[in-house]
Structures are given as C-alpha cells and as structure tokens.
C-alpha cells in the first residue's frame, strides 16, 4: 500500500511539473508575441515616410530654388531639380552639369549638402530661369499626376528638359511614372507600375503552364 502511495505521489509530482512548465511556456509565448507586436508598432510609428506630403503649398517654389542654385552653381548649369523626401525631410535636389548635386531644405531653401555624382551631368541642361520659367508649378504637377494615378502615393517630382521641352517627371511608390508638360500641363503615363512579388509569381506560373500546354500540343501533332 505504501509503495502504491509513493508511486501515486510521484505521478502527481510529474503531472504538477508538466502543468507548471506548460503555464510558464504559454506565458513566455504570449509575452514574446506581445513584445514583437509592440516593437513592430513602434518601428512603424518611428520610421520616417519616404513619400511626398499630400500638399506642397508650404514649400518654396521651384523657381526660387533654381535661382538660388544658379548662384551656388557658379559656372555650371542646372540639369534637373528634384523634389523628394529624405528621412522625413522634404528637400530639393539640384543636379548640375559639372556633376555636383546640391540639396536644399524645401521649406527654408537652406543649403543642406553638396556632393559629386558622375551621372548627374548626363542629362539635358535646363534653360536658365532668366529665359524660361515653368508655368505649371510643382504643386500643379503633383495634382495633375495624382489625377492620372488616383490613390497612389508620390515619391518624387523632378523638373527636367526632354528634347528641349520642360517637363515634370512624377514618380509613384508603385514604380509608375507620369510626365507632366511644365508649360501646358498635359500629362501622360511614361512608365507602368512594377509588379508585386505575388503578381510576378502568378505571371511566371501562367507562362510555365502555357509553355507546357504548347509543348504537349506539339507532341500530340507529331504523333
């Protein structure tokens, strides 16, 4: 009888240990999952946006930035003026014919940096502000392009010259681009949206199945 009691007590002890281990494990899992969720929320909240704000009215006009950049450029010419979001700060990036790239705060026009970029000088030069000023503002260009790609976030807007025509190239977060004529406001989609990974896999699967069917059909015709 004592032996059975000892055996029963041992079983109870083992069960108790298993239950406690289960509770501890479950608690740790819940805590770990909650911590990951909180970290994800915090990261999402603190990660700066890389898209442009919905309104650009409080920014300096492109014409003012061009004049400032022309002074800083000295003997070089401006090839493009790009409006972008760098780590949460909206800036104008001015590319020069000598390869220099000047960055200005879009709200204050204060010069933030100057660096060299060999590719910066490869584009067609903009006409000087003394001879040509874009009739369409960067805010107008944003609104026009947004109407073409409704619901899509805008990453950057670049004023450049294409075959002597002044245009805004508006780039969207989905990889598409809309070109807006800086004089007339006419807009056209010049680059389609990039496919997502899921869409790429679906396309590859469809092409594979299509090739497989074509191959089967050829084998049948030969037979």
C-alpha positions in Angstrom: 0.0 0.0 0.0 2.8 2.4 0.9 4.5 1.6 -2.4 1.3 2.5 -4.3 1.1 5.7 -2.4 4.7 6.6 -3.2 4.1 5.8 -6.8 0.9 7.9 -6.9 2.8 10.8 -5.2 5.5 10.6 -7.9 2.9 10.7 -10.7 1.3 13.7 -9.1 4.6 15.4 -8.8 5.4 14.7 -12.5 2.0 16.0 -13.6 2.4 19.1 -11.5 5.8 19.8 -13.1 4.3 19.3 -16.6 1.4 21.7 -15.8 3.7 24.3 -14.4 6.1 24.0 -17.4 3.1 24.4 -19.7 1.9 27.5 -17.9 5.4 29.0 -18.0 5.8 28.2 -21.6 2.4 29.6 -22.6 3.1 32.8 -20.6 6.5 33.2 -22.3 4.9 32.7 -25.7 2.2 35.4 -25.0 4.8 37.8 -23.7 7.1 37.2 -26.6 4.3 37.7 -29.2 3.1 40.9 -27.4 6.7 42.3 -27.4 7.2 41.6 -31.1 3.8 43.3 -31.9 4.7 46.3 -29.8 8.2 46.6 -31.4 6.5 46.4 -34.9 4.1 49.1 -34.0 6.9 51.3 -32.6 9.1 50.7 -35.6 6.2 51.6 -37.9 5.5 54.7 -36.0 9.1 55.9 -35.9 10.1 55.0 -39.4 10.1 58.2 -41.5 8.0 58.4 -44.6 9.7 58.4 -48.0 6.7 59.8 -49.9 5.8 63.4 -50.5 3.1 65.1 -48.4 -0.4 65.5 -49.9 0.1 69.2 -50.2 3.2 71.2 -51.3 1.8 74.7 -50.7 4.1 75.5 -47.8 7.2 74.7 -49.8 9.5 77.1 -51.6 8.6 77.3 -55.4 10.9 75.6 -57.8 11.7 79.0 -59.4 13.2 80.3 -56.2 15.3 77.1 -55.7 16.6 77.4 -59.3 17.7 81.0 -58.7 19.5 80.1 -55.5 21.1 77.1 -57.1 22.2 79.1 -60.2 24.1 81.4 -57.8 25.7 78.4 -56.0 26.4 76.6 -59.3 28.8 79.4 -60.5 29.9 78.4 -64.0 27.9 75.1 -64.0 24.4 74.8 -65.4 21.4 73.1 -63.8 20.3 69.8 -65.4 17.3 69.0 -63.1 15.5 69.9 -59.9 14.1 67.1 -57.9 11.6 67.3 -55.0 12.0 64.3 -52.7 11.5 63.1 -49.1 14.8 62.3 -47.4 14.3 60.6 -44.0 11.2 62.6 -43.3 12.6 66.0 -44.6 11.3 67.3 -47.9 14.2 68.6 -50.0 15.0 69.9 -53.4 17.9 68.0 -55.1 19.6 70.1 -57.8 21.8 68.3 -60.2 24.5 70.4 -62.1 26.3 69.9 -65.4 29.7 69.6 -63.6 28.5 66.5 -61.6 27.7 68.4 -58.4 24.5 67.7 -56.5 23.1 70.4 -54.2 20.5 69.7 -51.6 18.2 72.4 -50.2 15.5 72.3 -47.5 12.3 72.6 -49.4 10.7 74.8 -46.7 13.5 77.2 -45.9 15.7 77.0 -49.1 18.7 76.5 -46.8 21.5 74.6 -48.4 22.0 71.2 -46.7 24.7 69.5 -48.6 26.8 69.3 -51.7 28.3 66.2 -53.3 29.6 64.8 -56.6 27.6 62.4 -58.8 29.0 61.5 -62.2 25.6 60.6 -63.6 24.2 64.0 -62.6 25.8 65.6 -65.6 24.5 63.1 -68.2 21.0 64.8 -68.6 20.0 67.6 -70.8 20.5 71.1 -69.2 17.6 73.2 -68.1 17.3 76.6 -69.7 18.2 79.4 -67.2 15.4 81.0 -65.1 16.1 84.3 -66.9 14.9 82.7 -70.2 12.4 80.1 -69.1 10.2 79.6 -66.0 7.8 76.7 -65.8 4.2 77.9 -66.0 3.0 74.8 -64.2 4.1 74.8 -60.5 5.3 71.7 -58.7 2.0 71.7 -56.8 0.1 71.8 -60.1 2.2 68.9 -61.4 1.5 66.9 -58.3 -2.2 67.4 -58.6 -2.3 66.6 -62.3 -0.3 63.4 -61.9 -2.3 62.3 -58.9 -5.4 62.6 -61.1 -3.8 60.2 -63.5 -2.7 57.7 -60.8 -5.5 58.1 -58.3 -4.8 56.7 -54.8 -1.1 56.2 -55.4 1.5 57.8 -53.2 4.0 60.1 -54.9 7.7 59.6 -54.1 9.4 62.4 -56.0 8.9 65.0 -58.7 11.7 66.0 -61.0 11.8 69.1 -63.3 14.0 68.3 -66.3 14.3 69.1 -70.0 13.4 66.4 -72.6 14.3 67.3 -76.2 14.0 71.0 -75.3 10.7 70.6 -73.6 10.4 71.4 -69.9 8.6 68.6 -68.0 7.9 67.3 -64.6 8.5 63.6 -64.1 6.3 62.4 -61.2 7.4 59.1 -59.7 5.0 57.0 -57.7 5.6 54.5 -54.9 4.3 51.6 -57.1 7.1 52.3 -59.6 4.9 54.1 -62.2 5.8 57.5 -63.7 3.6 60.3 -65.1 5.2 63.1 -67.2 3.6 66.5 -67.0 4.4 69.2 -69.5 5.6 72.2 -67.5 4.0 74.7 -70.0 0.7 73.2 -71.0 0.0 70.7 -68.1 -0.6 67.8 -70.5 0.1 64.5 -68.8 0.9 61.0 -69.9 1.9 57.8 -68.2 5.5 57.1 -69.2 6.2 54.1 -67.0 3.8 51.4 -65.8 3.6 50.2 -62.2 6.0 47.5 -61.2 4.6 44.1 -60.5 4.4 42.8 -56.9 6.2 39.5 -56.0 2.8 37.8 -55.9 1.9 39.1 -59.4 5.4 38.1 -60.7 4.8 34.5 -59.4 1.4 34.4 -61.0 2.7 35.5 -64.3 5.6 33.0 -64.2 3.1 30.2 -63.3 0.8 31.2 -66.2 3.7 31.3 -68.6 5.0 27.9 -67.4 1.6 26.3 -67.8 1.1 27.9 -71.2 4.5 26.6 -72.4 3.7 23.2 -71.0 0.4 23.1 -73.0 2.1 24.3 -76.2 4.7 21.6 -75.7 2.0 18.9 -75.2 0.2 20.1 -78.3 3.3 19.9 -80.4 4.0 16.3 -79.2 0.4 15.3 -80.0 0.6 16.7 -83.5 3.8 14.8 -84.2 2.2 11.6 -83.1 
